[in-house]
Amino acid sequence: MTDIKSPTRRQFTSGAAALIAAPSVLRVIPANAQSKALKIGFVSPASGPLASFAEADNFILNQVRSVIGNGIANNGRTYPVQIIVKDSQSNGNRAAEVASELILGDKVNLITALATPDTTNPVADQAEANEVPCITTNCPWQPYFFGRKGDPAKGFDWTYHFFWGLEDVIGSFVNLWNSIPTNKSIGGLFPNDADGNAWGDPKLGLPDPLAKAGFKLTDPGRYQPLSNDFTAQISAFKAANCEIVTGVMIPPDFATFWSQAAQQNFKPKIVTVGKALLFPSVLESLGARGDGLSTEVWWTPNHPFKSSLTGQSAQELTDAWVKSSNKQWTQPIGFVHALWEVALDTLKRAKNIDDPKSIAQAIASTSLNTLVGNVKWPGPVKNVCKTPLVAGQWTRKADGKFDLVITNNEAMPAIPKGGSLRALG
């Protein structure tokens, strides 16, 4: 991608208050720049079908720039910081390409990435192969770890990840579905990609735990992303009398499926889909048929955590975002922010900032209270740390806007419920 020019001094000093668009290359130069600049690479899907995950990137980067000021301190020295931003374009091949550019061309000290295995996995693979420390988030840990052929007995040496896991989404979904009467027959929508293959995996994914919880899953097989025909899946669900639909889909695929479900008179009682239903803009595009759809909820303004970087509560960060963007809050805001909390904390604590192994060791020894909860490795496996998860349902207001109401909080009672699950009309 073409880099945008660095900001002027006036733009820089305005800081997060002005909340101007973040540049592609962000340079923060101290008055006494005797230490070499630390370079941090950042890869996210700023364009393509996953762009909603990156909607708040520039907003958060401006906050980071304001906090960094003249640089970050490490072992008594202040280091200027250069943040180099790359767009994965929602494409795994592109993510690998720009990660390689950051590692081999820009020679970053640390690389970060977020938003589904389409971006996190190729970036992490490049970092592992080239022995560069890497932190990622916004992807369930199984698609991240096992999607990269991780061995739980060994783990990885350079790449670390924080987010929730499929066991958490399964638990939240089951608790949600058990709150109203159904025949417990579920239709599964799993694409032929890293997420879909993980969610649909007979052992690691949804099938076995759902069976143990008393549900019957109908899985018609993997469909190709950006499919324009879900007739086979809908027919299978109707034949099995599925009253619940679940899965993990990109927004365009869910919109196609949901439209064709209406055309073919398929009317489930509950539709709980990961990824596609995270964002208010997607629900607004569905209109009245978005009312009552449900999804996993990983971060809200009501999360009881504060930022180690700015001191903001979840609500305060939300208020700043709404004021800046004139848009509703969106779940990735908290995790984009937390990614920078962890990245900067790591660089401050590294015993030898010039040694990549020392930076990797600093990541591994992290124990940081962030805006999404405590981040501390190891978790279920060496390179993974888990964060809390609840579930919620979208409610359409009179003005056509949607609110995400927490309807199950059994996994984290500190997040207050806003209502109970209601069946689709």
C-alpha positions, 0 to 999 in steps of 0.5 A: 500500500502507499504510505501516507506522509508523516504528520506535521508538528501541529498535527502531532501536538494536537494528539488524541484530542483532535483524533485525526486519521492515523498515518501509515507510518507514525513517527514520534521523535524526541527532542534528544534522539540519541537512542535508535527508533523502535519499530513496531509493525501493525497489520490489520484488514483495513479493506475487504470483507473484514474491514469492520474489524479495523474500523477503530484502528486510526482512532486507537493509533492516535491515542497511542501517539498521544501517550507515547509522546517523546518515546518510551522508556527502557532501562533508563533510556528513551526510545522514539517509536515508529509504527508502520501500518499495513493493510492485509486487505482481508487476504491471507496471502497479502497478510503474509506479504506485508508481514514479510515487508515489515520483517525483512524490509523495515526490520521491525523490533516487534510485529502485531496483528489482529482480526481473524486467522486470515490476518493473524496466522500468516503474520504470526507464521512469518514472524515465527519463521524469521524469529521476530517477536509477535503479538496478535488478537481478535481470533479464537485461539484454536484457529490461531494455534492449531490452524498454524499446526501448533503442538501443545507440547512445544508451542511456538518460540516467537508468537503470542496471542490473547483472545477467547477460545471455542470452548468459551463460545460453545459454552456461551451459546449453549447457555443462551440457547437453553434459556428458551424452549427449542427442539435442540436441532441446530444447523451449522454454517461453516466456511472452507477457511481457517475459522470454519474448519476450526469451528466445524472440526469434529474434535476441536470444534462445535460438534462434540461439545454440542452433542454432549450438551444434548443438541443435534448438529446438522452440518452440510459441509464446508461452503466456499467463502463469498458463496452466492447460493445457500440453497443446499444448506437451507434445504438440509436445515429444513429437512432436519427441522432445525430451530437453531442456526449457528456458525462463523461467517463473514458479513456478506455470506450471512447476508446472502444466507439470511436473504435466501432463508426468507425467500425459501421460508426457513424460519428458525427460532434462534440464529447465533452466528459468530463474526458476521453479527458483531457489528451494528453496521451489518445489522443495519444493512439487514433492516428489520430482519436483523432484529433478534439475531444473536452473537458472541460478545467479547467487549462492551462499554460495561466491561469492568476493566481499565486501560493500563495505557490511558487509565480509561474505563471501557465506558470512557473509551467508548464515549471518546470513540462515539464523540470522534466518529459519530458511530456506535461502539464496536467490539474490536475497539477494546482489543485493538486498544489492549493490543497496544497496551501489551505491545508497549508494556513489552517494550518497556520491560525488555531487558535488552531492547536490541535482542529479539529474544529478550523482547520475546521473553518479555512477552512471555512474562507479561501479566498486565491488567488491560481494557479486556482483562488480565493478559498473562501467558501461558494459558491453555497452551504456551502461546495463548492467553484467554479473555472473557466472553459472554453472549448477546442479542441485537434489538432494533430501535424505532430509528432503525439503529441496533443495540447489542443487549447482553442476554447471557453472562454466566461466564462473567457475571460482572458484566450486567445482563440487559435482557433475556433471549427472545425467539425470532418472530 
